[in-house]
Amino acid sequence: MLKLTTYTGADQIHGVAQCHSLGPSKPNPTFPRRKDGISLVPCTSAPSKTLVLAVVSDRGAGSVRSETGPGRVEHSVSLADRLRQGSLAEDGKSYKECFIVRCYEVGINKTATVETIANLLQEVGCNHAQVVGFSTDGFATTTTMRKMHLIWVTARMHIEIYKYPAWSDVVEIETWCQGEGRIGTRRDWIMKDYATGQVIGRATSKWVMMNQDTRRLQKVSDDVREEHLVFAPRELRLAFPEPNNSSLRKIAKLEDPAPYSRLGLVPRRADLDMNQHVNNVAYIGWVLESMPQEIIDGYELQTITLDYRRECQQDDIVDSLTNVEPLEDGPAISGLEGTNGSPAAAEDTKDYRQFLHLLRLSGDGSEINRGRTVWREKPAR
């Protein structure tokens, strides 16, 4: 009796990963095979104008070298590189990667939490930086940045989620970066349901350069700009191209006293990132801690915007304040159908709520972070 098996997107991803890990790579007749039995194969994640050859061994590791001039660039092709479900676009100007939503990444609604989504955005951004050859010692630091002890830090993050993926769903995230004047850079993302191709979320962020020793901000030099933007789109590309979109809205400072608060939050050791300050995703969790319970029970987060004002260290004690902010022009969701697959303009009868947020130091009241969230009524189940 014939047994029919249905394969989900997650099954396909698992299968591809297993295939990548079994046996040696097949030699490509177009590229030579060395005497030691190791094949030279084209690296699929190479920028189009640079011929990059991956030296692949049966153990799944080797090196990648550029054949453009005497200043060859080499970095290892690890097992993680081979198993990772990501690659550069054909023009080398953006990067896509697929992720399976794990059981420990979902919350009480049995869908991915906003922290999970923010972590995936961060992961694909870091993987993009590694693929194009930036340092793995920091978030996309270039050669000049490392010499001058410079790092990137988040100045603003804006995330819109149109549909939350559930456990075992596969999401595809595309990301790219580009210049943002003399003060920093920006990184954008588009998130899709891998099975249907539907856009389920978009995000944009602004990053500024900081001296790792003095903790002071620094302008982006021409040398850093040239190194960083060689992999950026030649023409401006925005995840939110709509005029007056909500990612551009300024956030007013929330004044105390606030009707909702959670005081005395303490960073955990696990909240620190590789730059020795609290990871930007941890701030999202602190913001949500002061949300009223009736909103958590009856609504789901649609949009979150955070402006980062100062670093938070491990020994700091944080207060989270929240207050209602009236909706000005209806739900803060982009309504144009465009190349980014933003939701089509349609009648929306859902109830929306909007809030202002403030994270501050408990001791002197210094502002750490200000934010805005928009919540939509939970869909009927």
ZALUM-632244 format. One record per residue (C-alpha): residue in three letters; x, y, z. Coordinates in pm, whole numbers, padded with zeros to 5 digits, always signed. Layout:
AlaXYZ ...
REM end
This chain:
Met+00000+00000+00000 Leu+00141+00333-00103 Lys+00197+00584+00175 Leu+00183+00953+00086 Thr+00389+01194+00294 Thr+00332+01567+00302 Tyr+00645+01778+00348 Thr+00625+02118+00511 Gly+00863+02408+00456 Ala+01042+02309+00777 Asp+01085+01951+00650 Gln+01243+02082+00330 Ile+01485+02302+00522 His+01586+02011+00749 Gly+01632+01791+00444 Val+01851+02039+00264 Ala+02065+02083+00575 Gln+02111+01704+00600 Cys+02204+01681+00234 His+02466+01953+00281 Ser+02625+01759+00564 Leu+02652+01421+00390 Gly+02962+01327+00198 Pro+03213+01534+00003 Ser+03116+01812-00234 Lys+03081+01714-00598 Pro+03356+01862-00816 Asn+03250+02120-01069 Pro+03400+02046-01414 Thr+03435+02419-01477 Phe+03678+02455-01187 Pro+04001+02255-01138 Arg+04053+01979-00884 Arg+04374+01994-00684 Lys+04615+01704-00648 Asp+04515+01661-00284 Gly+04159+01579-00391 Ile+04004+01909-00283 Ser+03772+02079-00530 Leu+03754+02447-00611 Val+03387+02543-00637 Pro+03221+02881-00687 Cys+03091+03033-00364 Thr+02720+03113-00410 Ser+02737+03403-00167 Ala+03000+03600-00354 Pro+02943+03952-00488 Ser+02891+03939-00862 Lys+03200+04143-00960 Thr+03445+03942-00750 Leu+03528+03584-00839 Val+03549+03400-00511 Leu+03655+03037-00492 Ala+03571+02820-00196 Val+03821+02551-00107 Val+03596+02271+00015 Ser+03719+01955+00184 Asp+03534+01640+00288 Arg+03530+01769+00645 Gly+03315+02065+00542 Ala+03571+02336+00609 Gly+03816+02530+00398 Ser+03888+02886+00301 Val+03749+03151+00071 Arg+03985+03368-00129 Ser+03933+03658-00365 Glu+04110+03644-00700 Thr+04102+04020-00758 Gly+04453+04156-00720 Pro+04735+04099-00470 Gly+04531+04191-00161 Arg+04356+03857-00137 Val+04091+03817+00130 Glu+04063+03480+00300 His+03820+03350+00558 Ser+03719+03002+00657 Val+03415+02824+00520 Ser+03288+02653+00832 Leu+03033+02378+00871 Ala+02791+02649+00983 Asp+02844+02831+00652 Arg+02753+02517+00462 Leu+02444+02437+00669 Arg+02314+02791+00701 Gln+02012+02848+00475 Gly+02126+03185+00345 Ser+02293+03345+00045 Leu+02361+03678-00118 Ala+02143+03805-00399 Glu+02284+03777-00750 Asp+02407+04136-00742 Gly+02560+04085-00397 Lys+02365+04380-00253 Ser+02130+04197-00017 Tyr+02120+03874+00177 Lys+01840+03623+00239 Glu+01814+03348+00497 Cys+01546+03104+00609 Phe+01468+03018+00971 Ile+01244+02761+01136 Val+01046+02889+01435 Arg+01142+02669+01730 Cys+00914+02566+02016 Tyr+01113+02776+02266 Glu+01070+03085+02047 Val+00691+03103+02076 Gly+00488+03262+02355 Ile+00146+03228+02512 Asn-00023+03277+02174 Lys+00173+02982+02026 Thr+00334+03222+01780 Ala+00681+03371+01769 Thr+00737+03647+02023 Val+00845+03992+01915 Glu+01178+03925+02089 Thr+01220+03615+01870 Ile+01158+03820+01558 Ala+01400+04091+01674 Asn+01663+03826+01742 Leu+01615+03677+01394 Leu+01658+04020+01239 Gln+01980+04063+01434 Glu+02099+03715+01338 Val+02044+03760+00966 Gly+02215+04100+00981 Cys+02521+03950+01151 Asn+02527+03657+00907 His+02511+03901+00617 Ala+02815+04079+00759 Gln+03005+03751+00793 Val+02921+03637+00442 Val+03065+03953+00286 Gly+03380+03920+00497 Phe+03331+04163+00785 Ser+03470+04075+01128 Thr+03299+03819+01349 Asp+03440+03997+01656 Gly+03168+04262+01642 Phe+02855+04368+01457 Ala+02985+04421+01099 Thr+03307+04598+01193 Thr+03540+04674+00902 Thr+03921+04663+00898 Thr+03951+05037+00961 Met+03696+05022+01242 Arg+03889+04749+01422 Lys+04214+04942+01395 Met+04046+05248+01550 His+03848+05046+01810 Leu+03514+05152+01661 Ile+03186+04961+01684 Trp+02830+05000+01557 Val+02554+05064+01813 Thr+02179+05082+01753 Ala+02025+05431+01751 Arg+01672+05341+01634 Met+01476+05025+01561 His+01134+05008+01395 Ile+00953+04677+01343 Glu+00611+04612+01190 Ile+00459+04263+01213 Tyr+00157+04189+00994 Lys+00130+03820+01078 Tyr+00312+03627+01348 Pro+00470+03297+01237 Ala+00378+02992+01444 Trp+00586+02704+01575 Ser+00753+02512+01285 Asp+00671+02784+01032 Val+00959+02880+00805 Val+01032+03249+00756 Glu+01256+03403+00493 Ile+01427+03729+00586 Glu+01602+03958+00339 Thr+01833+04232+00462 Trp+02058+04503+00321 Cys+02246+04806+00451 Gln+02322+05152+00313 Gly+02456+05490+00418 Glu+02269+05730+00645 Gly+02454+06059+00604 Arg+02776+06123+00793 Ile+02652+05998+01126 Gly+02595+05630+01059 Thr+02429+05363+00853 Arg+02091+05194+00823 Arg+01984+04834+00783 Asp+01645+04723+00649 Trp+01464+04389+00649 Ile+01167+04224+00479 Met+01023+03908+00634 Lys+00815+03659+00436 Asp+00628+03338+00499 Tyr+00850+03093+00311 Ala+00559+02863+00217 Thr+00337+03132+00064 Gly+00574+03418-00018 Gln+00350+03656+00177 Val+00520+03954+00342 Ile+00454+03916+00714 Gly+00679+04189+00849 Arg+00921+04471+00774 Ala+01182+04654+00977 Thr+01437+04931+00955 Ser+01713+05047+01187 Lys+01971+05323+01225 Trp+02319+05261+01358 Val+02588+05503+01474 Met+02959+05453+01530 Met+03105+05454+01881 Asn+03461+05436+02012 Gln+03477+05116+02211 Asp+03726+05262+02462 Thr+03583+05611+02525 Arg+03217+05513+02459 Arg+03178+05835+02259 Leu+03001+05862+01923 Gln+03216+05930+01617 Lys+03142+06038+01261 Val+03179+05782+00985 Ser+03505+05844+00800 Asp+03546+05810+00425 Asp+03760+05497+00471 Val+03493+05323+00679 Arg+03221+05436+00442 Glu+03399+05291+00139 Glu+03461+04960+00314 His+03107+04934+00446 Leu+02904+05051+00147 Val+03073+04840-00120 Phe+02803+04580-00050 Ala+02515+04831-00033 Pro+02255+04887-00310 Arg+02370+05150-00560 Glu+02029+05315-00553 Leu+01843+05395-00232 Arg+01622+05102-00131 Leu+01390+05133+00169 Ala+01183+04871+00346 Phe+00932+05153+00406 Pro+00924+05362+00087 Glu+00578+05504+00162 Pro+00573+05879+00235 Asn+00503+05973+00597 Asn+00531+05611+00707 Ser+00530+05536+01078 Ser+00902+05451+01089 Leu+00976+05825+01053 Arg+00756+05948+01338 Lys+00926+06120+01629 Ile+00864+05985+01977 Ala+00774+06231+02251 Lys+00927+06180+02594 Leu+00689+06021+02839 Glu+00656+06236+03148 Asp+00634+06094+03497 Pro+00413+05996+03673 Ala+00294+05727+03433 Pro-00017+05515+03498 Tyr+00167+05190+03420 Ser+00514+05109+03546 Arg+00751+04828+03638 Leu+01032+04948+03862 Gly+01367+04797+03959 Leu+01443+04586+03650 Val+01797+04447+03661 Pro+01998+04332+03355 Arg+02097+03968+03361 Arg+02444+03856+03258 Ala+02280+03684+02963 Asp+02149+04024+02845 Leu+02500+04149+02763 Asp+02618+04127+02401 Met+02965+04093+02250 Asn+03020+04470+02285 Gln+02975+04445+02664 His+02648+04635+02689 Val+02286+04525+02714 Asn+02168+04377+02385 Asn+01910+04594+02207 Val+01653+04309+02212 Ala+01652+04311+02593 Tyr+01503+04661+02588 Ile+01197+04527+02407 Gly+01128+04287+02692 Trp+01163+04567+02947 Val+00919+04785+02753 Leu+00660+04507+02750 Glu+00696+04450+03126 Ser+00500+04768+03200 Met+00216+04704+02956 Pro-00130+04670+03118 Gln-00240+04309+03142 Glu-00570+04366+02959 Ile-00374+04472+02650 Ile-00149+04166+02670 Asp-00458+03944+02699 Gly-00671+04095+02423 Tyr-00424+04247+02176 Glu-00107+04161+01988 Leu+00185+04390+01914 Gln+00184+04521+01558 Thr+00444+04799+01559 Ile+00730+04886+01790 Thr+00967+05180+01755 Leu+01257+05233+01993 Asp+01501+05525+02015 Tyr+01816+05431+02205 Arg+01946+05725+02411 Arg+02228+05575+02614 Glu+02395+05246+02697 Cys+02277+05029+02979 Gln+02537+04839+03181 Gln+02507+04523+03387 Asp+02496+04705+03722 Asp+02223+04953+03619 Ile+01872+04935+03763 Val+01596+05023+03515 Asp+01241+05158+03544 Ser+00989+05088+03267 Leu+00706+05343+03225 Thr+00405+05324+02990 Asn+00115+05554+02906 Val-00162+05560+02646 Glu-00098+05773+02336 Pro-00401+05868+02121 Leu-00401+05734+01767 Glu-00373+06026+01524 Asp-00464+05881+01184 Gly-00586+05531+01252 Pro-00357+05228+01278 Ala+00011+05293+01224 Ile+00040+05048+00939 Ser+00157+05121+00589 Gly-00127+05092+00341 Leu+00031+05092-00003 Glu+00081+04788-00221 Gly+00437+04813-00350 Thr+00750+04620-00439 Asn+00809+04543-00073 Gly+00478+04362-00051 Ser+00327+04591+00208 Pro-00033+04513+00298 Ala-00291+04633+00050 Ala-00516+04916+00155 Ala-00829+04752+00285 Glu-01107+04812+00531 Asp-00978+04722+00874 Thr-01232+04686+01150 Lys-00985+04583+01420 Asp-00949+04785+01736 Tyr-00606+04949+01778 Arg-00432+05088+02085 Gln-00115+05299+02097 Phe+00128+05359+02386 Leu+00433+05567+02472 His+00721+05411+02667 Leu+01020+05527+02864 Leu+01310+05330+03008 Arg+01518+05522+03263 Leu+01782+05465+03526 Ser+01622+05420+03866 Gly+01890+05622+04042 Asp+01906+05959+03864 Gly+01621+05919+03613 Ser+01851+05938+03309 Glu+01672+05841+02990 Ile+01787+05511+02842 Asn+01525+05452+02578 Arg+01197+05596+02455 Gly+00948+05401+02249 Arg+00608+05370+02087 Thr+00399+05057+02038 Val+00080+04996+01841 Trp-00139+04697+01930 Arg-00418+04538+01729 Glu-00704+04327+01852 Lys-00613+03960+01854 Pro-00762+03759+01568 Ala-01041+03519+01654 Arg-00922+03161+01694 
REM end
